[in-house]
């Protein structure tokens, strides 16, 4: 019963991801990290565990399209969360009220995805062993960009002072508990991620929808469940900047995970081994992230149906992307 296995594994990821996220937030306070730094860099370490595990599993069963579809599809789905957050918080256009510092993370995402797009359409590729030079460059640029983001966060002295005050409220013996729970729930997500990938691959073959479509939609949405939990928890707490930072940060980390997916898939450089259908996903992520960057700069307050115009465009683009992916996979 691949469908039952898929649903149960997804439910386990939600439950474990909830605990993982709560304790990641406690770790953020304990270490004195800023809101945007924690949302863009620390939380994705936790919420992207399912993508990492499914990438390893998909590589071990020689399903590169499932791997890349999962990582890129998760990034696309994360952007759709911006529209859902805008609708959920119900206070007018969302991006017009957020910190300008999100532009840095979003711009880095566009830059790395542009490199992925070039690699997908390139007629030649270069590798170091079986690992593509393109994914090695992506890893290096991600690390460099993360360092610059952390430097930018250190400039926010007021926020650091607030974090220091919160951190001092933790008793010394309580500081270790979040770390323990973090690793235990992370291990649980690893087990669920393996079963989720196997079930998704079986579904792709049985329904003939193709690994690109199933990986970009079903598997991507399921492995993005921790991001959903994290993001809407932050919204309920009123920490909108952390919610959006997690959206961009998780999408950015998914692109970086292409490097590890390349290591797991030992046949050839992974980007050179997948179908051209992924060009659709990458192009739409770049387009929708560009819409978000424009809104963070222009800061329009106009809205429709309780959402900003930018959120409506992002939601429409998300739906259109999967229409194109479906038409690309299903031959009439």
DRENDO-1510 file (C-alpha; in Angstrom, 1 decimal, always signed):
<recs>
REC; n; res; u; v; w
REC; 1; UNK; +0.0; +0.0; +0.0 .
REC; 2; UNK; +2.3; +2.8; -1.2 .
REC; 3; UNK; -0.4; +5.5; -0.6 .
REC; 4; UNK; -0.9; +4.5; +3.1 .
REC; 5; UNK; +2.9; +4.3; +3.6 .
REC; 6; UNK; +3.2; +7.8; +2.0 .
REC; 7; UNK; +0.5; +9.3; +4.3 .
REC; 8; UNK; +1.8; +7.7; +7.5 .
REC; 9; UNK; +5.4; +8.8; +6.8 .
REC; 10; UNK; +4.2; +12.4; +6.0 .
REC; 11; UNK; +2.2; +12.4; +9.3 .
REC; 12; UNK; +5.4; +11.3; +11.2 .
REC; 13; UNK; +7.3; +14.1; +9.6 .
REC; 14; UNK; +4.7; +16.7; +10.7 .
REC; 15; UNK; +4.7; +15.5; +14.3 .
REC; 16; UNK; +8.5; +15.3; +14.5 .
REC; 17; UNK; +9.0; +18.5; +12.6 .
REC; 18; UNK; +6.8; +20.4; +15.1 .
REC; 19; UNK; +9.0; +19.3; +18.0 .
REC; 20; UNK; +12.1; +19.9; +15.9 .
REC; 21; UNK; +11.1; +23.4; +15.1 .
REC; 22; UNK; +10.1; +24.4; +18.7 .
REC; 23; UNK; +13.5; +23.2; +20.0 .
REC; 24; UNK; +15.3; +24.9; +17.1 .
REC; 25; UNK; +13.7; +28.2; +18.2 .
REC; 26; UNK; +14.9; +27.6; +21.7 .
REC; 27; UNK; +18.4; +26.9; +20.4 .
REC; 28; UNK; +18.2; +30.1; +18.5 .
REC; 29; UNK; +17.5; +32.0; +21.7 .
REC; 30; UNK; +20.1; +30.1; +23.7 .
REC; 31; UNK; +22.8; +30.9; +21.2 .
REC; 32; UNK; +21.7; +34.5; +20.9 .
REC; 33; UNK; +21.0; +34.5; +17.1 .
REC; 34; UNK; +19.0; +37.2; +15.4 .
REC; 35; UNK; +15.4; +36.6; +14.1 .
REC; 36; UNK; +16.4; +36.7; +10.4 .
REC; 37; UNK; +19.6; +34.7; +10.9 .
REC; 38; UNK; +17.7; +32.1; +12.9 .
REC; 39; UNK; +14.9; +31.9; +10.3 .
REC; 40; UNK; +17.1; +31.9; +7.2 .
REC; 41; UNK; +20.0; +29.7; +8.4 .
REC; 42; UNK; +19.3; +27.7; +11.6 .
REC; 43; UNK; +15.6; +26.7; +11.2 .
REC; 44; UNK; +16.2; +25.4; +7.6 .
REC; 45; UNK; +18.9; +23.1; +9.1 .
REC; 46; UNK; +16.0; +21.4; +10.9 .
REC; 47; UNK; +13.1; +21.7; +8.5 .
REC; 48; UNK; +15.2; +20.6; +5.5 .
REC; 49; UNK; +16.1; +17.3; +7.0 .
REC; 50; UNK; +13.3; +15.5; +5.1 .
REC; 51; UNK; +14.7; +16.9; +1.8 .
REC; 52; UNK; +18.2; +15.7; +2.7 .
REC; 53; UNK; +17.0; +12.2; +3.6 .
REC; 54; UNK; +14.8; +11.8; +0.6 .
REC; 55; UNK; +17.7; +13.0; -1.6 .
REC; 56; UNK; +19.9; +10.3; -0.2 .
REC; 57; UNK; +17.2; +7.7; -0.7 .
REC; 58; UNK; +16.3; +8.7; -4.2 .
REC; 59; UNK; +20.0; +8.7; -5.1 .
REC; 60; UNK; +20.4; +5.2; -3.7 .
REC; 61; UNK; +17.6; +3.9; -5.9 .
REC; 62; UNK; +18.9; +5.7; -9.0 .
REC; 63; UNK; +16.0; +8.2; -9.2 .
REC; 64; UNK; +17.7; +11.5; -10.0 .
REC; 65; UNK; +14.6; +13.2; -11.3 .
REC; 66; UNK; +12.8; +12.3; -8.0 .
REC; 67; UNK; +15.7; +13.9; -6.1 .
REC; 68; UNK; +16.0; +17.1; -8.1 .
REC; 69; UNK; +12.2; +17.4; -8.4 .
REC; 70; UNK; +11.8; +17.1; -4.6 .
REC; 71; UNK; +14.4; +19.8; -3.9 .
REC; 72; UNK; +13.3; +22.3; -6.5 .
REC; 73; UNK; +9.6; +21.6; -5.9 .
REC; 74; UNK; +10.0; +22.2; -2.2 .
REC; 75; UNK; +11.6; +25.5; -3.0 .
REC; 76; UNK; +8.7; +26.4; -5.2 .
REC; 77; UNK; +6.1; +25.3; -2.6 .
REC; 78; UNK; +7.9; +27.3; +0.1 .
REC; 79; UNK; +7.4; +30.5; -2.0 .
REC; 80; UNK; +3.7; +29.7; -2.2 .
REC; 81; UNK; +3.7; +29.9; +1.6 .
REC; 82; UNK; +4.2; +33.7; +1.2 .
REC; 83; UNK; +0.7; +34.0; -0.3 .
REC; 84; UNK; -0.8; +31.7; +2.4 .
REC; 85; UNK; +0.9; +33.7; +5.2 .
REC; 86; UNK; -0.4; +36.9; +3.6 .
REC; 87; UNK; -3.9; +35.5; +3.6 .
REC; 88; UNK; -3.6; +34.0; +7.1 .
REC; 89; UNK; -2.3; +37.1; +8.9 .
REC; 90; UNK; -5.1; +39.2; +7.4 .
REC; 91; UNK; -3.6; +42.7; +7.9 .
REC; 92; UNK; -3.0; +43.8; +4.4 .
REC; 93; UNK; -0.1; +43.4; +2.0 .
REC; 94; UNK; +2.5; +41.4; +3.9 .
REC; 95; UNK; +5.8; +42.0; +2.2 .
REC; 96; UNK; +5.4; +45.8; +2.4 .
REC; 97; UNK; +5.8; +45.6; +6.2 .
REC; 98; UNK; +8.8; +43.3; +6.4 .
REC; 99; UNK; +12.5; +44.1; +7.0 .
REC; 100; UNK; +14.6; +45.0; +3.9 .
REC; 101; UNK; +17.2; +42.4; +5.0 .
REC; 102; UNK; +15.2; +39.6; +3.4 .
REC; 103; UNK; +16.3; +41.0; +0.0 .
REC; 104; UNK; +19.8; +39.7; +0.6 .
REC; 105; UNK; +18.6; +36.1; +1.2 .
REC; 106; UNK; +16.2; +36.3; -1.8 .
REC; 107; UNK; +18.8; +37.7; -4.1 .
REC; 108; UNK; +21.2; +34.9; -3.2 .
REC; 109; UNK; +18.5; +32.4; -4.0 .
REC; 110; UNK; +17.9; +33.9; -7.5 .
REC; 111; UNK; +21.7; +33.9; -8.1 .
REC; 112; UNK; +22.1; +30.2; -7.2 .
REC; 113; UNK; +19.0; +29.2; -9.2 .
REC; 114; UNK; +20.4; +31.0; -12.2 .
REC; 115; UNK; +23.5; +28.8; -12.0 .
REC; 116; UNK; +21.2; +25.7; -11.8 .
REC; 117; UNK; +19.3; +26.9; -14.9 .
REC; 118; UNK; +22.5; +27.3; -16.8 .
REC; 119; UNK; +23.6; +23.8; -15.9 .
REC; 120; UNK; +20.2; +22.3; -16.9 .
REC; 121; UNK; +20.4; +23.7; -20.4 .
REC; 122; UNK; +24.1; +23.4; -20.9 .
REC; 123; UNK; +25.2; +20.9; -23.6 .
REC; 124; UNK; +28.4; +20.2; -21.8 .
REC; 125; UNK; +29.3; +19.6; -18.1 .
REC; 126; UNK; +32.4; +19.3; -16.0 .
REC; 127; UNK; +32.9; +17.1; -13.0 .
REC; 128; UNK; +35.2; +16.2; -10.2 .
REC; 129; UNK; +34.9; +12.4; -10.0 .
REC; 130; UNK; +31.1; +11.9; -10.4 .
REC; 131; UNK; +30.2; +15.2; -8.7 .
REC; 132; UNK; +29.5; +18.1; -11.0 .
REC; 133; UNK; +31.5; +21.3; -10.7 .
REC; 134; UNK; +28.3; +23.2; -10.8 .
REC; 135; UNK; +27.0; +21.8; -7.5 .
REC; 136; UNK; +30.4; +22.3; -5.9 .
REC; 137; UNK; +30.3; +26.0; -6.9 .
REC; 138; UNK; +26.7; +26.2; -5.5 .
REC; 139; UNK; +27.9; +24.9; -2.2 .
REC; 140; UNK; +30.8; +27.4; -2.0 .
REC; 141; UNK; +28.5; +30.3; -2.9 .
REC; 142; UNK; +25.9; +29.2; -0.4 .
REC; 143; UNK; +28.5; +29.1; +2.4 .
REC; 144; UNK; +29.9; +32.5; +1.4 .
REC; 145; UNK; +26.4; +34.0; +1.2 .
REC; 146; UNK; +25.5; +32.6; +4.6 .
REC; 147; UNK; +28.6; +34.2; +6.0 .
REC; 148; UNK; +27.7; +37.6; +4.6 .
REC; 149; UNK; +24.1; +37.2; +5.9 .
REC; 150; UNK; +25.5; +36.6; +9.4 .
REC; 151; UNK; +27.7; +39.6; +9.2 .
REC; 152; UNK; +24.8; +41.7; +8.1 .
REC; 153; UNK; +22.8; +40.5; +11.1 .
REC; 154; UNK; +25.5; +41.4; +13.6 .
REC; 155; UNK; +24.9; +45.0; +12.6 .
REC; 156; UNK; +21.5; +44.8; +14.3 .
REC; 157; UNK; +22.7; +45.7; +17.8 .
REC; 158; UNK; +19.2; +46.3; +19.3 .
REC; 159; UNK; +18.0; +42.8; +18.2 .
REC; 160; UNK; +21.2; +41.2; +19.7 .
REC; 161; UNK; +20.5; +42.9; +23.0 .
REC; 162; UNK; +17.0; +41.6; +23.0 .
REC; 163; UNK; +18.2; +38.1; +22.2 .
REC; 164; UNK; +20.8; +38.3; +25.0 .
REC; 165; UNK; +18.1; +39.2; +27.5 .
REC; 166; UNK; +15.9; +36.2; +26.4 .
REC; 167; UNK; +18.9; +33.9; +26.6 .
REC; 168; UNK; +19.7; +34.9; +30.1 .
REC; 169; UNK; +16.3; +33.6; +31.2 .
REC; 170; UNK; +17.2; +30.0; +30.5 .
REC; 171; UNK; +18.6; +28.0; +33.4 .
REC; 172; UNK; +21.9; +26.4; +32.7 .
REC; 173; UNK; +20.6; +22.8; +33.0 .
REC; 174; UNK; +17.7; +23.6; +30.6 .
REC; 175; UNK; +19.9; +24.7; +27.8 .
REC; 176; UNK; +20.9; +21.2; +26.8 .
REC; 177; UNK; +17.3; +19.8; +26.6 .
REC; 178; UNK; +16.4; +21.4; +23.2 .
REC; 179; UNK; +19.6; +20.1; +21.7 .
REC; 180; UNK; +18.8; +16.5; +22.8 .
REC; 181; UNK; +15.2; +16.7; +21.5 .
REC; 182; UNK; +16.4; +18.3; +18.3 .
REC; 183; UNK; +18.7; +15.3; +17.4 .
REC; 184; UNK; +16.2; +12.7; +18.5 .
REC; 185; UNK; +13.4; +14.1; +16.4 .
REC; 186; UNK; +15.8; +14.6; +13.5 .
REC; 187; UNK; +16.6; +10.9; +13.6 .
REC; 188; UNK; +12.8; +10.1; +13.5 .
REC; 189; UNK; +12.5; +12.3; +10.4 .
REC; 190; UNK; +15.3; +10.4; +8.7 .
REC; 191; UNK; +13.4; +7.1; +9.1 .
REC; 192; UNK; +10.2; +8.7; +7.9 .
REC; 193; UNK; +11.9; +10.3; +5.0 .
REC; 194; UNK; +13.3; +7.0; +3.7 .
REC; 195; UNK; +9.8; +5.4; +3.7 .
REC; 196; UNK; +8.3; +8.6; +2.1 .
REC; 197; UNK; +10.7; +8.4; -0.8 .
REC; 198; UNK; +10.2; +4.7; -1.5 .
REC; 199; UNK; +6.4; +5.2; -1.5 .
REC; 200; UNK; +6.6; +8.2; -3.8 .
REC; 201; UNK; +8.8; +6.3; -6.3 .
REC; 202; UNK; +6.3; +3.4; -6.3 .
REC; 203; UNK; +3.4; +5.9; -6.8 .
REC; 204; UNK; +5.3; +7.6; -9.7 .
REC; 205; UNK; +5.7; +4.2; -11.5 .
REC; 206; UNK; +2.2; +2.9; -10.8 .
REC; 207; UNK; +0.4; +6.1; -11.9 .
REC; 208; UNK; +2.8; +6.8; -14.8 .
REC; 209; UNK; +2.9; +10.5; -13.7 .
REC; 210; UNK; +6.7; +10.4; -13.9 .
REC; 211; UNK; +9.3; +11.0; -11.3 .
REC; 212; UNK; +9.7; +14.7; -12.2 .
REC; 213; UNK; +6.1; +15.5; -11.5 .
REC; 214; UNK; +5.6; +13.3; -8.4 .
REC; 215; UNK; +8.9; +14.6; -7.0 .
REC; 216; UNK; +8.1; +18.2; -7.7 .
REC; 217; UNK; +4.6; +18.0; -6.3 .
REC; 218; UNK; +3.7; +15.1; -3.9 .
REC; 219; UNK; +7.2; +14.5; -2.5 .
REC; 220; UNK; +8.1; +18.2; -2.4 .
REC; 221; UNK; +4.9; +19.2; -0.5 .
REC; 222; UNK; +5.3; +16.3; +2.0 .
REC; 223; UNK; +8.9; +17.1; +2.8 .
REC; 224; UNK; +8.0; +20.8; +3.1 .
REC; 225; UNK; +5.6; +20.0; +6.0 .
REC; 226; UNK; +8.1; +21.1; +8.7 .
REC; 227; UNK; +8.4; +24.4; +6.9 .
REC; 228; UNK; +4.6; +24.8; +7.0 .
REC; 229; UNK; +4.5; +24.1; +10.7 .
REC; 230; UNK; +7.5; +26.4; +11.4 .
REC; 231; UNK; +6.2; +29.2; +9.3 .
REC; 232; UNK; +2.6; +29.3; +10.6 .
REC; 233; UNK; +3.8; +28.9; +14.2 .
REC; 234; UNK; +5.9; +32.0; +13.7 .
REC; 235; UNK; +2.9; +33.8; +12.2 .
REC; 236; UNK; +0.7; +33.0; +15.2 .
REC; 237; UNK; +3.5; +34.3; +17.5 .
REC; 238; UNK; +3.5; +37.5; +15.5 .
REC; 239; UNK; +7.1; +37.0; +14.3 .
REC; 240; UNK; +6.5; +37.6; +10.6 .
REC; 241; UNK; +10.1; +38.3; +9.8 .
REC; 242; UNK; +11.1; +34.9; +11.1 .
REC; 243; UNK; +8.4; +33.3; +9.1 .
REC; 244; UNK; +9.4; +34.8; +5.8 .
REC; 245; UNK; +13.1; +34.3; +6.6 .
REC; 246; UNK; +12.4; +30.6; +7.0 .
REC; 247; UNK; +10.6; +30.6; +3.6 .
REC; 248; UNK; +13.6; +32.1; +1.8 .
REC; 249; UNK; +16.2; +30.3; +3.9 .
REC; 250; UNK; +14.6; +26.8; +3.4 .
REC; 251; UNK; +14.4; +27.4; -0.4 .
REC; 252; UNK; +18.0; +28.5; -0.4 .
REC; 253; UNK; +19.1; +25.4; +1.6 .
REC; 254; UNK; +17.2; +23.1; -0.8 .
REC; 255; UNK; +19.3; +24.5; -3.7 .
REC; 256; UNK; +22.4; +23.9; -1.7 .
REC; 257; UNK; +21.3; +20.3; -1.0 .
REC; 258; UNK; +21.8; +19.7; -4.7 .
REC; 259; UNK; +25.5; +19.2; -3.8 .
REC; 260; UNK; +24.7; +16.4; -1.4 .
REC; 261; UNK; +22.2; +14.9; -3.9 .
REC; 262; UNK; +25.1; +14.9; -6.4 .
REC; 263; UNK; +27.2; +13.0; -3.9 .
REC; 264; UNK; +24.5; +10.4; -3.2 .
REC; 265; UNK; +23.8; +9.8; -7.0 .
REC; 266; UNK; +27.1; +8.1; -8.1 .
REC; 267; UNK; +26.2; +7.5; -11.8 .
REC; 268; UNK; +27.1; +11.0; -13.1 .
REC; 269; UNK; +26.7; +14.7; -12.2 .
REC; 270; UNK; +23.1; +14.8; -11.1 .
REC; 271; UNK; +22.0; +18.0; -12.9 .
REC; 272; UNK; +23.3; +16.6; -16.2 .
REC; 273; UNK; +21.3; +13.4; -15.6 .
REC; 274; UNK; +17.8; +14.8; -15.1 .
REC; 275; UNK; +15.0; +15.8; -17.6 .
REC; 276; UNK; +14.6; +19.2; -19.0 .
REC; 277; UNK; +11.2; +19.5; -17.2 .
REC; 278; UNK; +13.1; +20.9; -14.2 .
REC; 279; UNK; +13.8; +24.0; -16.2 .
REC; 280; UNK; +10.1; +24.9; -15.7 .
REC; 281; UNK; +10.4; +24.7; -11.9 .
REC; 282; UNK; +13.6; +26.7; -11.8 .
REC; 283; UNK; +12.3; +29.4; -14.1 .
REC; 284; UNK; +9.2; +29.8; -12.0 .
REC; 285; UNK; +11.1; +30.0; -8.7 .
REC; 286; UNK; +13.3; +32.7; -10.1 .
REC; 287; UNK; +10.2; +34.6; -11.4 .
REC; 288; UNK; +8.3; +34.4; -8.2 .
REC; 289; UNK; +11.3; +35.3; -6.0 .
REC; 290; UNK; +11.9; +38.3; -8.2 .
REC; 291; UNK; +8.3; +39.4; -7.5 .
REC; 292; UNK; +9.0; +39.1; -3.8 .
REC; 293; UNK; +12.2; +41.1; -4.1 .
REC; 294; UNK; +10.4; +43.8; -6.1 .
REC; 295; UNK; +7.7; +44.0; -3.4 .
REC; 296; UNK; +10.2; +44.2; -0.6 .
REC; 297; UNK; +11.7; +47.3; -2.4 .
REC; 298; UNK; +8.6; +48.9; -3.8 .
REC; 299; UNK; +6.5; +48.2; -0.6 .
REC; 300; UNK; +3.0; +48.6; -2.2 .
REC; 301; UNK; +0.1; +48.3; +0.2 .
REC; 302; UNK; -2.5; +47.5; -2.4 .
REC; 303; UNK; -4.4; +44.3; -1.9 .
REC; 304; UNK; -7.1; +42.0; -3.4 .
REC; 305; UNK; -9.0; +39.4; -1.5 .
REC; 306; UNK; -7.1; +40.2; +1.7 .
REC; 307; UNK; -3.8; +39.6; +0.0 .
REC; 308; UNK; -1.3; +41.9; -1.6 .
REC; 309; UNK; -1.0; +42.0; -5.3 .
REC; 310; UNK; +2.4; +40.3; -5.0 .
REC; 311; UNK; +1.0; +37.4; -3.0 .
REC; 312; UNK; -1.8; +36.9; -5.6 .
REC; 313; UNK; +0.8; +36.8; -8.4 .
REC; 314; UNK; +3.0; +34.3; -6.5 .
REC; 315; UNK; +0.0; +32.0; -5.8 .
REC; 316; UNK; -1.1; +32.1; -9.5 .
REC; 317; UNK; +2.5; +31.5; -10.6 .
REC; 318; UNK; +2.7; +28.4; -8.3 .
REC; 319; UNK; -0.4; +26.9; -9.8 .
REC; 320; UNK; +0.7; +27.7; -13.3 .
REC; 321; UNK; +4.0; +26.0; -12.8 .
REC; 322; UNK; +2.5; +22.7; -11.9 .
REC; 323; UNK; +0.1; +22.9; -14.8 .
REC; 324; UNK; +3.1; +23.2; -17.1 .
REC; 325; UNK; +4.9; +20.4; -15.3 .
REC; 326; UNK; +1.9; +18.1; -15.6 .
REC; 327; UNK; +1.5; +18.9; -19.3 .
REC; 328; UNK; +5.2; +18.2; -19.7 .
REC; 329; UNK; +5.0; +14.8; -18.1 .
REC; 330; UNK; +1.7; +13.5; -19.3 .
REC; 331; UNK; +1.6; +12.8; -23.1 .
REC; 332; UNK; -1.9; +12.9; -24.6 .
</recs>
